[in-house]
Amino acid sequence: MKTNTYEKSVVLVTPPITLIDRYGKDMQKFGGLSEPLGLAYIAGYLESKRIPVRIIDAAAEGLSSETVAQQIADSGDNIVGVTLLTTTFRSVAQLIKSVRSKNPACLIVIGGPHASALPERTLQEMPEADIVCIGEGELTMAEIASCQDVSQLPQVKGICYRNESGIARTPDRPFIRELDSIPPPARHLLPIAKYHLTASRVSGDAFCPTIIVARGCPFRCTYCSRTFGRTFRAHSIERIISEIRGLIDAYDVKQVNIEADTLTVKKSFLRDLCTAMIDSGINRLIQWTCESRVDTVDEESLNLMKRAGCWQISYGVETGSQRLLDLINKGVTLKQVEDAFRMTKKTGITIRGFFMLGLPTETRKESMATINFAKKLDPLWAQFTITVPYPGTKMFEDLEAQGKIRTYDWSCYNTWSGWKGDKVIPFVAEGRTIEDLSELQKKALRSFYLRPAVVWKFLKTVHSIHDLEKYAQGFMVLVKSAVNIQNRHSNATK
């Protein structure tokens, strides 16, 4: 650690990463750039404690690591908090190296899902970092900023930090039980005009901000980490309605993305939220999208959601193989998936389906079954990603124990590898190849979207030039991918 004392001046940073880095050149135009609400929540809490704080969203602003580091040095911020996802590891490492070179006395704190899953390892792999914040960061960052000097760090729960002996870890910090005890996210510190959700999650081209209404998920899917724990904790209905009204007043929004690990898991909460949106008239001002599980919805709840303004639900289907559903602890049956899709369509709510290719032990036949199941379900939108065992998941732990993790280059942990053209991915099931999975990822989208009935369905939903351009661009990307594959096969046979 580079200093023994520091003052209360915090800058929170997202690393420089482009849509091409995340989705590849062809798919970048359909990718999303969401508000870093985790940092905004921390900033809101720090402001409530009168701790000076600002946010630099390098991804949204298109800033380089050197530019961010220079801004921090010029402003004199001495506590630098950086959010870390597995896929942004390389970018974060470069960023904090630049920050350290220009500001050797600052305190660098790393947080986010990857750091929370591997705190000691993150410090080992990032020598410029001083502290890892584990789990929820609001209280932890405030306590770090309130320490008079580094000798008080052992009193801060939920961190790993460097000391004279090496790396130390303090006791875990309990999750925040009453979410209303933390202020709303400090959106006024963000470049709001820069953000947009993925193309399939918005209606038209209007701004669609995200509002987080709950944290925690009780389910035990092997592919998912639970940074916020397994207990469902929600904001009060009054707080949620107030925050939505604030978004309407501040940004004149007509749609929002309601974020929770599983919004529909607690029926009483869902009922109260939808009823409040109807009674308050918010359902006449905005429409909203959310994510859910097929085993947590029924016709009554879906009809209520529709009345409350819900226009789209995203369901994680994952696979068309019951064997694989059981293997990943999804806890649902293929029949439940079909029933939920049928009920949702009946209410007039559109559907996005999430599907995974390359699950552990998955055969090519099962991959094709997943693609065919997606076509049978026929959601409006389908997303096919390559399975990535992220740190913090049971899948990662199991595969690591079996010696099946191919690389610890965290920049390779990207679910859009097929579209990015990556030559290395962290896991490939026995008997499969990277090339096969990459081609299947593209084939899945072509097979799903280039059906005449689907093309006609999308044409009927065109309400603006923006819609037409979006669909035309998607069509050309899929056609281009088919031509490229044909060309490769032709060259290979010559």
ABEGO torsion letter per residue (X at the ends): XABABBBBBBBBBBBBBBAAAAAEAAAAAABBBBBBAAAAAAAAAAAAAGBBBBBBBAAAAGBBAAAAAAAAAAAGBABBBBBBBAAAAAAAAAAAAAAAAABAABBBBBBEAAAAABAAAAAAABAABABBBBEBAAAAAAAAAABABAAAAAABBGBBBBBAAEBBBBBBBBBBABAAABBBBBAAABBAAABBBBAAABBEABBBBBBBABBEBABABAABBBAAEABBBBBBAAAAAAAAAAAAAAAGBABBBBBBABAAABAAAAAAAAAAAAAAGAAAABBBBBBBBAAABBAAAAAAAAAAGBABBBBBAGBABAAAAAAAGAGBBAAAAAAAAAAAAAAGBBBBBBBBBGBBGBBAAAAAAAAAAAAAAGBABBBBBBBBBBBGBAAAAAAAAAGABABABAAABBAAAAAAGBABBABBBBGBBAAAAAAAAAAAAAAAAABAAAAAAAAAABABAAAAAAAAAAAAAAAAAAAAAAAAAAAAAX
